[in-house]
């Protein structure tokens, strides 16, 4: 079986997980607005999700608070930009995503590196204890790419789209910025330009291969 193929059952299960995670995040944000940093148990109770399930998404209070106070508000402009996309040109749509998302990563670098550290620390603790590694991150960039490149997704097979989407995920978000700055030793401007160039090159290659 092709490793990138998906069954309808797996897609439905993934959608349910996303809804559960969103419910926990929404419940935690509501509790913050009410005046107190919520525990994972309190968010679970408000979201009507079992505590055991809630802890699979957010094993610690820190991981929950990082999500609702740092990551979610910071990337809201990306959500807004995607909701307002009008162009049907794939390159223009992808460029809009990149030009909205990655400058936020630069502006909020310290906050988002902190979030990344929490994700990695939680992964390491789970591995050390032998517990299942929790899915801490929503995978926003995959959803963003689904939206930005909806016209391209229709043109490609599931396997082709999954490969392109996965490759483009390497050009977005704080992980990509960390590689550009810590590994490639680029400054902020060079990093943004390189990520934009790489993403558009991947898109053009995928479209060119489809036309052959």
PESUL-V694219 format. One record per pair of residues at least 12 apart in sequence whose ideal C-beta (glycine too) atoms are under 7 Angstrom apart, sorted by the first residue. I is the first residue (numbers start at 0). J is the second residue. D is the distance in whole Angstrom. If there is no record, write none. Layout:
i=[I	I]
j=[J	J]
d=[D	D]
//
This chain:
i=[1	3	3	3	4	4	5	19	19	20	20	22	22	23	23	23	23	23	23	23	24	24	24	26	26	26	27	27	27	28	29	30	30	31	36	38	39	39	39	39	39	42	55	56	56	58	58	59	61	62	62	62	65	65	69	69	69	70	73	73	73	73	74	74	76	76	77	77	77	77	80	80	81	81	81	81	84	87	89	89	89	89	90	90	92	92	93	93	93	93	93	94	94	95	96	96	97	97	97	97	97	100	100	101	101	101	101	102	104	104	104	105	105	105	108	111	112	115	115	118	118	121	121	140	140	140	141	141	144	144	144	154	155	159	163	163	166	167	167	170	170	170	175	176	179	179]
j=[158	158	161	162	157	158	157	48	52	56	137	46	48	42	43	46	48	53	56	57	66	67	71	42	45	46	42	63	67	67	45	42	45	67	64	60	53	54	57	60	63	63	133	133	134	121	133	121	117	117	121	135	114	117	110	113	114	114	103	107	110	111	103	139	99	103	99	100	103	143	95	99	96	143	146	147	147	150	148	150	151	202	199	202	147	148	147	148	198	199	202	195	199	147	143	147	170	171	194	195	198	171	172	171	176	191	194	191	172	173	176	176	187	191	176	173	173	173	174	135	136	133	135	168	171	172	164	168	164	167	168	209	209	205	201	205	201	198	201	194	197	198	194	190	193	194]
d=[5	5	4	6	6	6	7	6	7	5	6	4	6	5	7	5	6	6	6	7	6	6	7	5	4	4	4	6	5	5	7	6	6	6	6	5	5	6	5	6	6	6	6	6	7	6	5	7	6	6	6	6	5	5	5	7	5	5	6	5	7	7	7	6	6	7	5	5	7	6	6	4	7	6	5	6	7	6	6	6	5	6	6	6	5	6	6	6	6	7	6	7	7	7	6	4	7	7	7	5	6	5	7	7	7	5	6	7	6	5	5	7	5	7	7	4	6	5	7	5	6	6	6	5	5	5	6	6	5	6	7	6	6	7	7	5	5	6	6	5	5	4	6	6	6	7]
//
